[in-house]
Amino acid sequence: MRGKLLPGLMILSSLSLIGCAPKRLEIAAPPAQLLTCADEPLAPDLPGRDQQSTRDALMIEYTLALRSAWGSCHAAVDGVRAWAEAVRK
C-alpha cells in the first residue's frame, strides 16, 4: 500500500507546485534615442585662403575629431541594436 501511496502523493504535490512557478522576467528594451545617431555637423567657419596653413590644420583636426566621434557613436548604436534584437527573439 505504501508503495503506491508515496508515488501518488509525489505526483499530486508536483502538480500543485507547478502553479507556483515564477513568471518569466521581461527585459526592458533600450530607449529609441540610443538606437540612432545624430547627423554629422557642418564644417566650421574657416579663415580666408590667405591663411591656408591655418585652414588645413583646422580642417584636419575637425575631420579627425568628427570621424572619431561618429565611429564611436556608430559602434555603440550597433552594439545596442544587436542586443535589442537578441532580446526580442
Jmol script that loads the backbone (N, CA, C; Angstrom):
load data "model"
ATOM      1  N   MET A   1       0.808  -1.193   0.000  1.00  0.00           N
ATOM      2  CA  MET A   1       0.000   0.000   0.000  1.00  0.00           C
ATOM      3  C   MET A   1       0.853   1.260   0.000  1.00  0.00           C
ATOM      4  N   ARG A   2       1.862   1.246   0.843  1.00  0.00           N
ATOM      5  CA  ARG A   2       2.730   2.414   0.946  1.00  0.00           C
ATOM      6  C   ARG A   2       3.490   2.651  -0.358  1.00  0.00           C
ATOM      7  N   GLY A   3       3.774   1.589  -1.091  1.00  0.00           N
ATOM      8  CA  GLY A   3       4.481   1.697  -2.363  1.00  0.00           C
ATOM      9  C   GLY A   3       3.676   2.465  -3.406  1.00  0.00           C
ATOM     10  N   LYS A   4       2.374   2.420  -3.337  1.00  0.00           N
ATOM     11  CA  LYS A   4       1.526   3.142  -4.289  1.00  0.00           C
ATOM     12  C   LYS A   4       1.155   4.531  -3.772  1.00  0.00           C
ATOM     13  N   LEU A   5       1.112   4.690  -2.457  1.00  0.00           N
ATOM     14  CA  LEU A   5       0.710   5.955  -1.864  1.00  0.00           C
ATOM     15  C   LEU A   5       1.769   7.036  -2.054  1.00  0.00           C
ATOM     16  N   LEU A   6       3.027   6.679  -1.864  1.00  0.00           N
ATOM     17  CA  LEU A   6       4.114   7.650  -1.976  1.00  0.00           C
ATOM     18  C   LEU A   6       4.228   8.220  -3.391  1.00  0.00           C
ATOM     19  N   PRO A   7       4.245   7.397  -4.458  1.00  0.00           N
ATOM     20  CA  PRO A   7       4.289   7.982  -5.805  1.00  0.00           C
ATOM     21  C   PRO A   7       3.062   8.831  -6.123  1.00  0.00           C
ATOM     22  N   GLY A   8       1.909   8.428  -5.620  1.00  0.00           N
ATOM     23  CA  GLY A   8       0.691   9.209  -5.843  1.00  0.00           C
ATOM     24  C   GLY A   8       0.781  10.571  -5.189  1.00  0.00           C
ATOM     25  N   LEU A   9       1.289  10.611  -3.955  1.00  0.00           N
ATOM     26  CA  LEU A   9       1.460  11.896  -3.263  1.00  0.00           C
ATOM     27  C   LEU A   9       2.503  12.772  -3.968  1.00  0.00           C
ATOM     28  N   MET A  10       3.535  12.150  -4.475  1.00  0.00           N
ATOM     29  CA  MET A  10       4.571  12.914  -5.187  1.00  0.00           C
ATOM     30  C   MET A  10       4.003  13.552  -6.446  1.00  0.00           C
ATOM     31  N   ILE A  11       3.174  12.823  -7.173  1.00  0.00           N
ATOM     32  CA  ILE A  11       2.560  13.364  -8.382  1.00  0.00           C
ATOM     33  C   ILE A  11       1.633  14.522  -8.046  1.00  0.00           C
ATOM     34  N   LEU A  12       0.801  14.331  -7.020  1.00  0.00           N
ATOM     35  CA  LEU A  12      -0.122  15.398  -6.617  1.00  0.00           C
ATOM     36  C   LEU A  12       0.626  16.642  -6.132  1.00  0.00           C
ATOM     37  N   SER A  13       1.685  16.442  -5.368  1.00  0.00           N
ATOM     38  CA  SER A  13       2.429  17.604  -4.864  1.00  0.00           C
ATOM     39  C   SER A  13       3.175  18.316  -5.991  1.00  0.00           C
ATOM     40  N   SER A  14       3.687  17.561  -6.948  1.00  0.00           N
ATOM     41  CA  SER A  14       4.379  18.212  -8.061  1.00  0.00           C
ATOM     42  C   SER A  14       3.397  18.989  -8.933  1.00  0.00           C
ATOM     43  N   LEU A  15       2.198  18.476  -9.119  1.00  0.00           N
ATOM     44  CA  LEU A  15       1.173  19.200  -9.882  1.00  0.00           C
ATOM     45  C   LEU A  15       0.753  20.487  -9.179  1.00  0.00           C
ATOM     46  N   SER A  16       0.675  20.423  -7.860  1.00  0.00           N
ATOM     47  CA  SER A  16       0.275  21.630  -7.140  1.00  0.00           C
ATOM     48  C   SER A  16       1.393  22.670  -7.127  1.00  0.00           C
ATOM     49  N   LEU A  17       2.647  22.256  -7.200  1.00  0.00           N
ATOM     50  CA  LEU A  17       3.771  23.194  -7.200  1.00  0.00           C
ATOM     51  C   LEU A  17       3.992  23.853  -8.570  1.00  0.00           C
ATOM     52  N   ILE A  18       3.453  23.264  -9.615  1.00  0.00           N
ATOM     53  CA  ILE A  18       3.614  23.852 -10.950  1.00  0.00           C
ATOM     54  C   ILE A  18       2.985  25.239 -10.995  1.00  0.00           C
ATOM     55  N   GLY A  19       1.888  25.424 -10.296  1.00  0.00           N
ATOM     56  CA  GLY A  19       1.219  26.729 -10.266  1.00  0.00           C
ATOM     57  C   GLY A  19       2.032  27.786  -9.546  1.00  0.00           C
ATOM     58  N   CYS A  20       3.040  27.383  -8.771  1.00  0.00           N
ATOM     59  CA  CYS A  20       3.862  28.340  -8.028  1.00  0.00           C
ATOM     60  C   CYS A  20       5.114  28.744  -8.793  1.00  0.00           C
ATOM     61  N   ALA A  21       5.271  28.256  -9.995  1.00  0.00           N
ATOM     62  CA  ALA A  21       6.473  28.571 -10.775  1.00  0.00           C
ATOM     63  C   ALA A  21       6.542  30.075 -11.052  1.00  0.00           C
ATOM     64  N   PRO A  22       7.749  30.664 -10.963  1.00  0.00           N
ATOM     65  CA  PRO A  22       7.864  32.107 -11.223  1.00  0.00           C
ATOM     66  C   PRO A  22       7.601  32.419 -12.696  1.00  0.00           C
ATOM     67  N   LYS A  23       7.041  33.579 -12.925  1.00  0.00           N
ATOM     68  CA  LYS A  23       6.784  34.002 -14.301  1.00  0.00           C
ATOM     69  C   LYS A  23       8.093  34.430 -14.952  1.00  0.00           C
ATOM     70  N   ARG A  24       8.132  34.375 -16.248  1.00  0.00           N
ATOM     71  CA  ARG A  24       9.329  34.769 -16.997  1.00  0.00           C
ATOM     72  C   ARG A  24       9.537  36.274 -16.875  1.00  0.00           C
ATOM     73  N   LEU A  25      10.754  36.663 -16.605  1.00  0.00           N
ATOM     74  CA  LEU A  25      11.070  38.082 -16.481  1.00  0.00           C
ATOM     75  C   LEU A  25      11.123  38.731 -17.860  1.00  0.00           C
ATOM     76  N   GLU A  26      10.583  39.907 -17.954  1.00  0.00           N
ATOM     77  CA  GLU A  26      10.625  40.661 -19.193  1.00  0.00           C
ATOM     78  C   GLU A  26      11.795  41.648 -19.134  1.00  0.00           C
ATOM     79  N   ILE A  27      12.576  41.681 -20.173  1.00  0.00           N
ATOM     80  CA  ILE A  27      13.716  42.597 -20.249  1.00  0.00           C
ATOM     81  C   ILE A  27      13.264  43.842 -20.990  1.00  0.00           C
ATOM     82  N   ALA A  28      13.511  44.983 -20.387  1.00  0.00           N
ATOM     83  CA  ALA A  28      13.099  46.251 -20.995  1.00  0.00           C
ATOM     84  C   ALA A  28      13.964  46.547 -22.215  1.00  0.00           C
ATOM     85  N   ALA A  29      13.336  47.007 -23.259  1.00  0.00           N
ATOM     86  CA  ALA A  29      14.067  47.394 -24.468  1.00  0.00           C
ATOM     87  C   ALA A  29      14.759  48.734 -24.230  1.00  0.00           C
ATOM     88  N   PRO A  30      15.884  48.959 -24.894  1.00  0.00           N
ATOM     89  CA  PRO A  30      16.584  50.235 -24.719  1.00  0.00           C
ATOM     90  C   PRO A  30      15.771  51.383 -25.315  1.00  0.00           C
ATOM     91  N   PRO A  31      15.963  52.593 -24.802  1.00  0.00           N
ATOM     92  CA  PRO A  31      15.235  53.748 -25.346  1.00  0.00           C
ATOM     93  C   PRO A  31      15.580  53.983 -26.814  1.00  0.00           C
ATOM     94  N   ALA A  32      14.623  54.504 -27.557  1.00  0.00           N
ATOM     95  CA  ALA A  32      14.807  54.701 -29.000  1.00  0.00           C
ATOM     96  C   ALA A  32      15.952  55.654 -29.308  1.00  0.00           C
ATOM     97  N   GLN A  33      16.200  56.646 -28.436  1.00  0.00           N
ATOM     98  CA  GLN A  33      17.274  57.601 -28.733  1.00  0.00           C
ATOM     99  C   GLN A  33      18.661  56.958 -28.663  1.00  0.00           C
ATOM    100  N   LEU A  34      18.778  55.793 -28.018  1.00  0.00           N
ATOM    101  CA  LEU A  34      20.062  55.094 -28.003  1.00  0.00           C
ATOM    102  C   LEU A  34      20.274  54.261 -29.259  1.00  0.00           C
ATOM    103  N   LEU A  35      19.260  54.142 -30.090  1.00  0.00           N
ATOM    104  CA  LEU A  35      19.367  53.326 -31.297  1.00  0.00           C
ATOM    105  C   LEU A  35      19.647  54.148 -32.549  1.00  0.00           C
ATOM    106  N   THR A  36      19.840  55.446 -32.403  1.00  0.00           N
ATOM    107  CA  THR A  36      20.137  56.293 -33.554  1.00  0.00           C
ATOM    108  C   THR A  36      21.262  57.262 -33.215  1.00  0.00           C
ATOM    109  N   CYS A  37      21.937  57.726 -34.235  1.00  0.00           N
ATOM    110  CA  CYS A  37      22.992  58.743 -34.073  1.00  0.00           C
ATOM    111  C   CYS A  37      22.517  60.038 -34.704  1.00  0.00           C
ATOM    112  N   ALA A  38      23.020  61.132 -34.187  1.00  0.00           N
ATOM    113  CA  ALA A  38      22.725  62.432 -34.785  1.00  0.00           C
ATOM    114  C   ALA A  38      23.476  62.562 -36.113  1.00  0.00           C
ATOM    115  N   ASP A  39      22.988  63.416 -36.991  1.00  0.00           N
ATOM    116  CA  ASP A  39      23.677  63.665 -38.253  1.00  0.00           C
ATOM    117  C   ASP A  39      25.020  64.337 -37.990  1.00  0.00           C
ATOM    118  N   GLU A  40      25.910  64.201 -38.948  1.00  0.00           N
ATOM    119  CA  GLU A  40      27.201  64.852 -38.802  1.00  0.00           C
ATOM    120  C   GLU A  40      27.028  66.367 -38.885  1.00  0.00           C
ATOM    121  N   PRO A  41      27.722  67.118 -38.026  1.00  0.00           N
ATOM    122  CA  PRO A  41      27.595  68.575 -38.059  1.00  0.00           C
ATOM    123  C   PRO A  41      28.278  69.174 -39.279  1.00  0.00           C
ATOM    124  N   LEU A  42      27.920  70.388 -39.585  1.00  0.00           N
ATOM    125  CA  LEU A  42      28.550  71.098 -40.703  1.00  0.00           C
ATOM    126  C   LEU A  42      29.965  71.511 -40.332  1.00  0.00           C
ATOM    127  N   ALA A  43      30.770  71.736 -41.343  1.00  0.00           N
ATOM    128  CA  ALA A  43      32.150  72.153 -41.121  1.00  0.00           C
ATOM    129  C   ALA A  43      32.185  73.540 -40.483  1.00  0.00           C
ATOM    130  N   PRO A  44      33.210  73.824 -39.665  1.00  0.00           N
ATOM    131  CA  PRO A  44      33.308  75.130 -39.015  1.00  0.00           C
ATOM    132  C   PRO A  44      33.681  76.226 -40.012  1.00  0.00           C
ATOM    133  N   ASP A  45      33.464  77.476 -39.624  1.00  0.00           N
ATOM    134  CA  ASP A  45      33.896  78.600 -40.452  1.00  0.00           C
ATOM    135  C   ASP A  45      35.413  78.635 -40.490  1.00  0.00           C
ATOM    136  N   LEU A  46      35.946  78.814 -41.669  1.00  0.00           N
ATOM    137  CA  LEU A  46      37.391  78.805 -41.848  1.00  0.00           C
ATOM    138  C   LEU A  46      37.884  80.190 -42.238  1.00  0.00           C
ATOM    139  N   PRO A  47      39.155  80.480 -41.917  1.00  0.00           N
ATOM    140  CA  PRO A  47      39.720  81.757 -42.355  1.00  0.00           C
ATOM    141  C   PRO A  47      39.891  81.781 -43.874  1.00  0.00           C
ATOM    142  N   GLY A  48      40.214  82.926 -44.412  1.00  0.00           N
ATOM    143  CA  GLY A  48      40.378  83.080 -45.865  1.00  0.00           C
ATOM    144  C   GLY A  48      41.516  82.254 -46.435  1.00  0.00           C
ATOM    145  N   ARG A  49      41.584  82.222 -47.779  1.00  0.00           N
ATOM    146  CA  ARG A  49      42.617  81.430 -48.468  1.00  0.00           C
ATOM    147  C   ARG A  49      44.028  81.948 -48.203  1.00  0.00           C
ATOM    148  N   ASP A  50      44.138  83.177 -47.754  1.00  0.00           N
ATOM    149  CA  ASP A  50      45.468  83.708 -47.470  1.00  0.00           C
ATOM    150  C   ASP A  50      46.085  83.049 -46.234  1.00  0.00           C
ATOM    151  N   GLN A  51      45.279  82.343 -45.464  1.00  0.00           N
ATOM    152  CA  GLN A  51      45.766  81.618 -44.281  1.00  0.00           C
ATOM    153  C   GLN A  51      45.572  80.108 -44.483  1.00  0.00           C
ATOM    154  N   GLN A  52      46.092  79.604 -45.599  1.00  0.00           N
ATOM    155  CA  GLN A  52      45.858  78.212 -45.996  1.00  0.00           C
ATOM    156  C   GLN A  52      46.385  77.209 -44.974  1.00  0.00           C
ATOM    157  N   SER A  53      47.529  77.476 -44.391  1.00  0.00           N
ATOM    158  CA  SER A  53      48.074  76.515 -43.423  1.00  0.00           C
ATOM    159  C   SER A  53      47.176  76.418 -42.182  1.00  0.00           C
ATOM    160  N   THR A  54      46.602  77.539 -41.766  1.00  0.00           N
ATOM    161  CA  THR A  54      45.672  77.530 -40.636  1.00  0.00           C
ATOM    162  C   THR A  54      44.400  76.772 -41.011  1.00  0.00           C
ATOM    163  N   ARG A  55      43.900  77.016 -42.228  1.00  0.00           N
ATOM    164  CA  ARG A  55      42.716  76.303 -42.719  1.00  0.00           C
ATOM    165  C   ARG A  55      42.947  74.795 -42.734  1.00  0.00           C
ATOM    166  N   ASP A  56      44.113  74.405 -43.255  1.00  0.00           N
ATOM    167  CA  ASP A  56      44.429  72.976 -43.325  1.00  0.00           C
ATOM    168  C   ASP A  56      44.485  72.340 -41.935  1.00  0.00           C
ATOM    169  N   ALA A  57      45.126  73.029 -40.997  1.00  0.00           N
ATOM    170  CA  ALA A  57      45.243  72.491 -39.639  1.00  0.00           C
ATOM    171  C   ALA A  57      43.862  72.364 -38.995  1.00  0.00           C
ATOM    172  N   LEU A  58      43.020  73.392 -39.161  1.00  0.00           N
ATOM    173  CA  LEU A  58      41.667  73.335 -38.599  1.00  0.00           C
ATOM    174  C   LEU A  58      40.845  72.211 -39.224  1.00  0.00           C
ATOM    175  N   MET A  59      40.961  72.056 -40.532  1.00  0.00           N
ATOM    176  CA  MET A  59      40.190  71.009 -41.213  1.00  0.00           C
ATOM    177  C   MET A  59      40.644  69.607 -40.822  1.00  0.00           C
ATOM    178  N   ILE A  60      41.950  69.421 -40.678  1.00  0.00           N
ATOM    179  CA  ILE A  60      42.454  68.099 -40.270  1.00  0.00           C
ATOM    180  C   ILE A  60      41.946  67.765 -38.866  1.00  0.00           C
ATOM    181  N   GLU A  61      42.074  68.716 -37.938  1.00  0.00           N
ATOM    182  CA  GLU A  61      41.606  68.467 -36.568  1.00  0.00           C
ATOM    183  C   GLU A  61      40.099  68.191 -36.550  1.00  0.00           C
ATOM    184  N   TYR A  62      39.344  68.995 -37.285  1.00  0.00           N
ATOM    185  CA  TYR A  62      37.891  68.835 -37.314  1.00  0.00           C
ATOM    186  C   TYR A  62      37.499  67.489 -37.934  1.00  0.00           C
ATOM    187  N   THR A  63      38.132  67.147 -39.030  1.00  0.00           N
ATOM    188  CA  THR A  63      37.803  65.898 -39.722  1.00  0.00           C
ATOM    189  C   THR A  63      38.122  64.682 -38.859  1.00  0.00           C
ATOM    190  N   LEU A  64      39.273  64.687 -38.220  1.00  0.00           N
ATOM    191  CA  LEU A  64      39.643  63.555 -37.372  1.00  0.00           C
ATOM    192  C   LEU A  64      38.714  63.437 -36.160  1.00  0.00           C
ATOM    193  N   ALA A  65      38.409  64.563 -35.538  1.00  0.00           N
ATOM    194  CA  ALA A  65      37.508  64.524 -34.383  1.00  0.00           C
ATOM    195  C   ALA A  65      36.103  64.092 -34.800  1.00  0.00           C
ATOM    196  N   LEU A  66      35.655  64.585 -35.934  1.00  0.00           N
ATOM    197  CA  LEU A  66      34.320  64.246 -36.425  1.00  0.00           C
ATOM    198  C   LEU A  66      34.201  62.758 -36.730  1.00  0.00           C
ATOM    199  N   ARG A  67      35.157  62.213 -37.446  1.00  0.00           N
ATOM    200  CA  ARG A  67      35.100  60.795 -37.800  1.00  0.00           C
ATOM    201  C   ARG A  67      35.254  59.908 -36.570  1.00  0.00           C
ATOM    202  N   SER A  68      36.074  60.334 -35.628  1.00  0.00           N
ATOM    203  CA  SER A  68      36.240  59.559 -34.404  1.00  0.00           C
ATOM    204  C   SER A  68      34.948  59.536 -33.602  1.00  0.00           C
ATOM    205  N   ALA A  69      34.304  60.684 -33.465  1.00  0.00           N
ATOM    206  CA  ALA A  69      33.041  60.755 -32.724  1.00  0.00           C
ATOM    207  C   ALA A  69      31.956  59.941 -33.426  1.00  0.00           C
ATOM    208  N   TRP A  70      31.875  60.038 -34.730  1.00  0.00           N
ATOM    209  CA  TRP A  70      30.866  59.289 -35.470  1.00  0.00           C
ATOM    210  C   TRP A  70      31.108  57.787 -35.346  1.00  0.00           C
ATOM    211  N   GLY A  71      32.375  57.380 -35.462  1.00  0.00           N
ATOM    212  CA  GLY A  71      32.692  55.952 -35.350  1.00  0.00           C
ATOM    213  C   GLY A  71      32.341  55.392 -33.983  1.00  0.00           C
ATOM    214  N   SER A  72      32.616  56.176 -32.939  1.00  0.00           N
ATOM    215  CA  SER A  72      32.291  55.743 -31.585  1.00  0.00           C
ATOM    216  C   SER A  72      30.784  55.616 -31.404  1.00  0.00           C
ATOM    217  N   CYS A  73      30.048  56.614 -31.878  1.00  0.00           N
ATOM    218  CA  CYS A  73      28.578  56.581 -31.774  1.00  0.00           C
ATOM    219  C   CYS A  73      28.021  55.415 -32.587  1.00  0.00           C
ATOM    220  N   HIS A  74      28.529  55.241 -33.783  1.00  0.00           N
ATOM    221  CA  HIS A  74      28.039  54.185 -34.661  1.00  0.00           C
ATOM    222  C   HIS A  74      28.273  52.806 -34.040  1.00  0.00           C
ATOM    223  N   ALA A  75      29.449  52.609 -33.450  1.00  0.00           N
ATOM    224  CA  ALA A  75      29.750  51.327 -32.822  1.00  0.00           C
ATOM    225  C   ALA A  75      28.834  51.078 -31.622  1.00  0.00           C
ATOM    226  N   ALA A  76      28.606  52.120 -30.827  1.00  0.00           N
ATOM    227  CA  ALA A  76      27.734  51.967 -29.659  1.00  0.00           C
ATOM    228  C   ALA A  76      26.304  51.653 -30.087  1.00  0.00           C
ATOM    229  N   VAL A  77      25.824  52.337 -31.094  1.00  0.00           N
ATOM    230  CA  VAL A  77      24.460  52.111 -31.571  1.00  0.00           C
ATOM    231  C   VAL A  77      24.327  50.708 -32.157  1.00  0.00           C
ATOM    232  N   ASP A  78      25.325  50.258 -32.902  1.00  0.00           N
ATOM    233  CA  ASP A  78      25.281  48.898 -33.442  1.00  0.00           C
ATOM    234  C   ASP A  78      25.239  47.859 -32.323  1.00  0.00           C
ATOM    235  N   GLY A  79      26.016  48.100 -31.269  1.00  0.00           N
ATOM    236  CA  GLY A  79      26.020  47.167 -30.142  1.00  0.00           C
ATOM    237  C   GLY A  79      24.682  47.112 -29.435  1.00  0.00           C
ATOM    238  N   VAL A  80      24.089  48.277 -29.199  1.00  0.00           N
ATOM    239  CA  VAL A  80      22.777  48.325 -28.539  1.00  0.00           C
ATOM    240  C   VAL A  80      21.712  47.717 -29.436  1.00  0.00           C
ATOM    241  N   ARG A  81      21.787  47.980 -30.744  1.00  0.00           N
ATOM    242  CA  ARG A  81      20.807  47.424 -31.675  1.00  0.00           C
ATOM    243  C   ARG A  81      20.899  45.897 -31.710  1.00  0.00           C
ATOM    244  N   ALA A  82      22.126  45.356 -31.736  1.00  0.00           N
ATOM    245  CA  ALA A  82      22.294  43.900 -31.738  1.00  0.00           C
ATOM    246  C   ALA A  82      21.740  43.292 -30.448  1.00  0.00           C
ATOM    247  N   TRP A  83      21.986  43.959 -29.322  1.00  0.00           N
ATOM    248  CA  TRP A  83      21.457  43.471 -28.046  1.00  0.00           C
ATOM    249  C   TRP A  83      19.932  43.514 -28.055  1.00  0.00           C
ATOM    250  N   ALA A  84      19.366  44.600 -28.555  1.00  0.00           N
ATOM    251  CA  ALA A  84      17.907  44.741 -28.583  1.00  0.00           C
ATOM    252  C   ALA A  84      17.269  43.670 -29.460  1.00  0.00           C
ATOM    253  N   GLU A  85      17.889  43.370 -30.593  1.00  0.00           N
ATOM    254  CA  GLU A  85      17.341  42.338 -31.476  1.00  0.00           C
ATOM    255  C   GLU A  85      17.447  40.961 -30.835  1.00  0.00           C
ATOM    256  N   ALA A  86      18.552  40.714 -30.109  1.00  0.00           N
ATOM    257  CA  ALA A  86      18.703  39.423 -29.433  1.00  0.00           C
ATOM    258  C   ALA A  86      17.687  39.260 -28.309  1.00  0.00           C
ATOM    259  N   VAL A  87      17.349  40.345 -27.635  1.00  0.00           N
ATOM    260  CA  VAL A  87      16.376  40.290 -26.553  1.00  0.00           C
ATOM    261  C   VAL A  87      14.980  40.003 -27.096  1.00  0.00           C
ATOM    262  N   ARG A  88      14.660  40.562 -28.254  1.00  0.00           N
ATOM    263  CA  ARG A  88      13.319  40.378 -28.840  1.00  0.00           C
ATOM    264  C   ARG A  88      13.071  38.946 -29.283  1.00  0.00           C
ATOM    265  N   LYS A  89      14.120  38.201 -29.575  1.00  0.00           N
ATOM    266  CA  LYS A  89      13.954  36.832 -30.089  1.00  0.00           C
ATOM    267  C   LYS A  89      13.471  35.884 -29.054  1.00  0.00           C
TER     268      LYS A  89
END
end "model"
wireframe off; spacefill off
backbone 0.3
color backbone group
